[in-house]
Amino acid sequence: MSDFTIDDWQVPLQNTQKGVHTFRFTITASDGQTANAS
């Protein structure tokens, strides 16, 4: 979670369509890493 900053949220949100896909992909990757770490 340390590397995930507000900028990571703002950048994809500004791109709307492309951003939504990237945003959801980022959440999936983040969740996977968290689950794997646990």
PDB file of N, CA, C and O in Angstrom:
ATOM      1  N   MET A   1       0.839  -1.199   0.000  1.00  0.00           N
ATOM      2  CA  MET A   1       0.000   0.000   0.000  1.00  0.00           C
ATOM      3  C   MET A   1       0.878   1.255   0.000  1.00  0.00           C
ATOM      4  O   MET A   1       0.413   2.350  -0.317  1.00  0.00           O
ATOM      5  N   SER A   2       2.141   1.082   0.356  1.00  0.00           N
ATOM      6  CA  SER A   2       3.058   2.214   0.421  1.00  0.00           C
ATOM      7  C   SER A   2       3.261   2.835  -0.959  1.00  0.00           C
ATOM      8  O   SER A   2       3.322   4.057  -1.088  1.00  0.00           O
ATOM      9  N   ASP A   3       3.367   1.990  -1.996  1.00  0.00           N
ATOM     10  CA  ASP A   3       3.613   2.522  -3.331  1.00  0.00           C
ATOM     11  C   ASP A   3       2.335   3.078  -3.961  1.00  0.00           C
ATOM     12  O   ASP A   3       2.404   3.819  -4.941  1.00  0.00           O
ATOM     13  N   PHE A   4       1.179   2.731  -3.413  1.00  0.00           N
ATOM     14  CA  PHE A   4      -0.084   3.197  -3.989  1.00  0.00           C
ATOM     15  C   PHE A   4      -0.435   4.567  -3.420  1.00  0.00           C
ATOM     16  O   PHE A   4      -0.811   4.684  -2.254  1.00  0.00           O
ATOM     17  N   THR A   5      -0.311   5.607  -4.252  1.00  0.00           N
ATOM     18  CA  THR A   5      -0.577   6.969  -3.799  1.00  0.00           C
ATOM     19  C   THR A   5      -1.821   7.530  -4.466  1.00  0.00           C
ATOM     20  O   THR A   5      -2.395   6.903  -5.358  1.00  0.00           O
ATOM     21  N   ILE A   6      -2.234   8.712  -4.030  1.00  0.00           N
ATOM     22  CA  ILE A   6      -3.408   9.365  -4.618  1.00  0.00           C
ATOM     23  C   ILE A   6      -3.197   9.594  -6.111  1.00  0.00           C
ATOM     24  O   ILE A   6      -4.144   9.517  -6.894  1.00  0.00           O
ATOM     25  N   ASP A   7      -1.955   9.877  -6.505  1.00  0.00           N
ATOM     26  CA  ASP A   7      -1.649  10.108  -7.924  1.00  0.00           C
ATOM     27  C   ASP A   7      -2.045   8.902  -8.763  1.00  0.00           C
ATOM     28  O   ASP A   7      -2.525   9.056  -9.886  1.00  0.00           O
ATOM     29  N   ASP A   8      -1.850   7.719  -8.231  1.00  0.00           N
ATOM     30  CA  ASP A   8      -2.193   6.499  -8.961  1.00  0.00           C
ATOM     31  C   ASP A   8      -3.696   6.426  -9.216  1.00  0.00           C
ATOM     32  O   ASP A   8      -4.137   5.802 -10.181  1.00  0.00           O
ATOM     33  N   TRP A   9      -4.474   7.059  -8.355  1.00  0.00           N
ATOM     34  CA  TRP A   9      -5.932   7.073  -8.524  1.00  0.00           C
ATOM     35  C   TRP A   9      -6.344   8.181  -9.484  1.00  0.00           C
ATOM     36  O   TRP A   9      -7.203   7.976 -10.341  1.00  0.00           O
ATOM     37  N   GLN A  10      -5.729   9.362  -9.341  1.00  0.00           N
ATOM     38  CA  GLN A  10      -6.091  10.520 -10.162  1.00  0.00           C
ATOM     39  C   GLN A  10      -5.761  10.303 -11.632  1.00  0.00           C
ATOM     40  O   GLN A  10      -6.568  10.635 -12.500  1.00  0.00           O
ATOM     41  N   VAL A  11      -4.585   9.751 -11.925  1.00  0.00           N
ATOM     42  CA  VAL A  11      -4.171   9.544 -13.320  1.00  0.00           C
ATOM     43  C   VAL A  11      -5.182   8.708 -14.104  1.00  0.00           C
ATOM     44  O   VAL A  11      -5.645   9.162 -15.150  1.00  0.00           O
ATOM     45  N   PRO A  12      -5.543   7.510 -13.648  1.00  0.00           N
ATOM     46  CA  PRO A  12      -6.511   6.693 -14.391  1.00  0.00           C
ATOM     47  C   PRO A  12      -7.900   7.315 -14.416  1.00  0.00           C
ATOM     48  O   PRO A  12      -8.625   7.171 -15.400  1.00  0.00           O
ATOM     49  N   LEU A  13      -8.276   8.000 -13.350  1.00  0.00           N
ATOM     50  CA  LEU A  13      -9.606   8.609 -13.293  1.00  0.00           C
ATOM     51  C   LEU A  13      -9.751   9.689 -14.347  1.00  0.00           C
ATOM     52  O   LEU A  13     -10.843   9.907 -14.871  1.00  0.00           O
ATOM     53  N   GLN A  14      -8.653  10.368 -14.663  1.00  0.00           N
ATOM     54  CA  GLN A  14      -8.694  11.442 -15.663  1.00  0.00           C
ATOM     55  C   GLN A  14      -8.877  10.875 -17.058  1.00  0.00           C
ATOM     56  O   GLN A  14      -9.358  11.577 -17.947  1.00  0.00           O
ATOM     57  N   ASN A  15      -8.510   9.636 -17.266  1.00  0.00           N
ATOM     58  CA  ASN A  15      -8.591   9.022 -18.591  1.00  0.00           C
ATOM     59  C   ASN A  15      -9.944   8.344 -18.832  1.00  0.00           C
ATOM     60  O   ASN A  15     -10.191   7.800 -19.909  1.00  0.00           O
ATOM     61  N   THR A  16     -10.820   8.381 -17.814  1.00  0.00           N
ATOM     62  CA  THR A  16     -12.177   7.832 -17.925  1.00  0.00           C
ATOM     63  C   THR A  16     -12.182   6.391 -18.415  1.00  0.00           C
ATOM     64  O   THR A  16     -11.826   5.488 -17.659  1.00  0.00           O
ATOM     65  N   GLN A  17     -12.577   6.156 -19.658  1.00  0.00           N
ATOM     66  CA  GLN A  17     -12.726   4.792 -20.180  1.00  0.00           C
ATOM     67  C   GLN A  17     -11.458   3.975 -19.995  1.00  0.00           C
ATOM     68  O   GLN A  17     -11.484   2.927 -19.350  1.00  0.00           O
ATOM     69  N   LYS A  18     -10.359   4.438 -20.551  1.00  0.00           N
ATOM     70  CA  LYS A  18      -9.101   3.705 -20.438  1.00  0.00           C
ATOM     71  C   LYS A  18      -8.684   3.638 -18.979  1.00  0.00           C
ATOM     72  O   LYS A  18      -8.125   2.641 -18.522  1.00  0.00           O
ATOM     73  N   GLY A  19      -8.963   4.717 -18.254  1.00  0.00           N
ATOM     74  CA  GLY A  19      -8.596   4.790 -16.846  1.00  0.00           C
ATOM     75  C   GLY A  19      -9.346   3.765 -16.006  1.00  0.00           C
ATOM     76  O   GLY A  19      -8.761   3.129 -15.129  1.00  0.00           O
ATOM     77  N   VAL A  20     -10.630   3.603 -16.271  1.00  0.00           N
ATOM     78  CA  VAL A  20     -11.442   2.652 -15.511  1.00  0.00           C
ATOM     79  C   VAL A  20     -10.860   1.251 -15.622  1.00  0.00           C
ATOM     80  O   VAL A  20     -10.779   0.521 -14.634  1.00  0.00           O
ATOM     81  N   HIS A  21     -10.457   0.884 -16.830  1.00  0.00           N
ATOM     82  CA  HIS A  21      -9.890  -0.445 -17.045  1.00  0.00           C
ATOM     83  C   HIS A  21      -8.587  -0.590 -16.271  1.00  0.00           C
ATOM     84  O   HIS A  21      -8.339  -1.612 -15.631  1.00  0.00           O
ATOM     85  N   THR A  22      -7.751   0.459 -16.341  1.00  0.00           N
ATOM     86  CA  THR A  22      -6.472   0.436 -15.631  1.00  0.00           C
ATOM     87  C   THR A  22      -6.713   0.435 -14.132  1.00  0.00           C
ATOM     88  O   THR A  22      -6.029  -0.261 -13.381  1.00  0.00           O
ATOM     89  N   PHE A  23      -7.690   1.219 -13.705  1.00  0.00           N
ATOM     90  CA  PHE A  23      -8.005   1.334 -12.283  1.00  0.00           C
ATOM     91  C   PHE A  23      -8.431  -0.018 -11.713  1.00  0.00           C
ATOM     92  O   PHE A  23      -7.947  -0.432 -10.660  1.00  0.00           O
ATOM     93  N   ARG A  24      -9.323  -0.693 -12.399  1.00  0.00           N
ATOM     94  CA  ARG A  24      -9.818  -1.987 -11.928  1.00  0.00           C
ATOM     95  C   ARG A  24      -8.700  -3.022 -11.956  1.00  0.00           C
ATOM     96  O   ARG A  24      -8.606  -3.879 -11.077  1.00  0.00           O
ATOM     97  N   PHE A  25      -7.857  -2.928 -12.976  1.00  0.00           N
ATOM     98  CA  PHE A  25      -6.737  -3.863 -13.094  1.00  0.00           C
ATOM     99  C   PHE A  25      -5.769  -3.652 -11.935  1.00  0.00           C
ATOM    100  O   PHE A  25      -5.225  -4.607 -11.381  1.00  0.00           O
ATOM    101  N   THR A  26      -5.560  -2.373 -11.574  1.00  0.00           N
ATOM    102  CA  THR A  26      -4.653  -2.042 -10.469  1.00  0.00           C
ATOM    103  C   THR A  26      -5.195  -2.607  -9.163  1.00  0.00           C
ATOM    104  O   THR A  26      -4.438  -3.153  -8.361  1.00  0.00           O
ATOM    105  N   ILE A  27      -6.505  -2.480  -8.944  1.00  0.00           N
ATOM    106  CA  ILE A  27      -7.129  -2.991  -7.724  1.00  0.00           C
ATOM    107  C   ILE A  27      -6.974  -4.507  -7.662  1.00  0.00           C
ATOM    108  O   ILE A  27      -6.675  -5.062  -6.605  1.00  0.00           O
ATOM    109  N   THR A  28      -7.178  -5.174  -8.791  1.00  0.00           N
ATOM    110  CA  THR A  28      -7.055  -6.627  -8.845  1.00  0.00           C
ATOM    111  C   THR A  28      -5.635  -7.058  -8.517  1.00  0.00           C
ATOM    112  O   THR A  28      -5.418  -8.001  -7.757  1.00  0.00           O
ATOM    113  N   ALA A  29      -4.673  -6.355  -9.099  1.00  0.00           N
ATOM    114  CA  ALA A  29      -3.268  -6.685  -8.872  1.00  0.00           C
ATOM    115  C   ALA A  29      -2.908  -6.424  -7.410  1.00  0.00           C
ATOM    116  O   ALA A  29      -2.203  -7.213  -6.779  1.00  0.00           O
ATOM    117  N   SER A  30      -3.402  -5.309  -6.887  1.00  0.00           N
ATOM    118  CA  SER A  30      -3.121  -4.944  -5.497  1.00  0.00           C
ATOM    119  C   SER A  30      -3.711  -5.995  -4.558  1.00  0.00           C
ATOM    120  O   SER A  30      -3.058  -6.434  -3.612  1.00  0.00           O
ATOM    121  N   ASP A  31      -4.942  -6.387  -4.829  1.00  0.00           N
ATOM    122  CA  ASP A  31      -5.624  -7.368  -3.995  1.00  0.00           C
ATOM    123  C   ASP A  31      -4.901  -8.702  -4.048  1.00  0.00           C
ATOM    124  O   ASP A  31      -4.769  -9.389  -3.035  1.00  0.00           O
ATOM    125  N   GLY A  32      -4.438  -9.058  -5.223  1.00  0.00           N
ATOM    126  CA  GLY A  32      -3.717 -10.319  -5.391  1.00  0.00           C
ATOM    127  C   GLY A  32      -2.422 -10.315  -4.606  1.00  0.00           C
ATOM    128  O   GLY A  32      -2.065 -11.313  -3.979  1.00  0.00           O
ATOM    129  N   GLN A  33      -1.717  -9.192  -4.640  1.00  0.00           N
ATOM    130  CA  GLN A  33      -0.453  -9.089  -3.918  1.00  0.00           C
ATOM    131  C   GLN A  33      -0.699  -9.165  -2.414  1.00  0.00           C
ATOM    132  O   GLN A  33       0.056  -9.801  -1.679  1.00  0.00           O
ATOM    133  N   THR A  34      -1.770  -8.504  -1.970  1.00  0.00           N
ATOM    134  CA  THR A  34      -2.084  -8.491  -0.546  1.00  0.00           C
ATOM    135  C   THR A  34      -2.416  -9.905  -0.068  1.00  0.00           C
ATOM    136  O   THR A  34      -1.946 -10.348   0.980  1.00  0.00           O
ATOM    137  N   ALA A  35      -3.232 -10.601  -0.858  1.00  0.00           N
ATOM    138  CA  ALA A  35      -3.630 -11.954  -0.494  1.00  0.00           C
ATOM    139  C   ALA A  35      -2.414 -12.877  -0.501  1.00  0.00           C
ATOM    140  O   ALA A  35      -2.278 -13.756   0.349  1.00  0.00           O
ATOM    141  N   ASN A  36      -1.538 -12.660  -1.474  1.00  0.00           N
ATOM    142  CA  ASN A  36      -0.341 -13.484  -1.595  1.00  0.00           C
ATOM    143  C   ASN A  36       0.601 -13.208  -0.428  1.00  0.00           C
ATOM    144  O   ASN A  36       1.239 -14.117   0.103  1.00  0.00           O
ATOM    145  N   ALA A  37       0.674 -11.944  -0.043  1.00  0.00           N
ATOM    146  CA  ALA A  37       1.557 -11.552   1.064  1.00  0.00           C
ATOM    147  C   ALA A  37       1.047 -12.150   2.370  1.00  0.00           C
ATOM    148  O   ALA A  37       1.820 -12.534   3.247  1.00  0.00           O
ATOM    149  N   SER A  38      -0.282 -12.215   2.470  1.00  0.00           N
ATOM    150  CA  SER A  38      -0.861 -12.762   3.690  1.00  0.00           C
ATOM    151  C   SER A  38      -0.757 -14.275   3.632  1.00  0.00           C
ATOM    152  O   SER A  38      -1.184 -14.959   4.562  1.00  0.00           O
TER     153      SER A  38
END
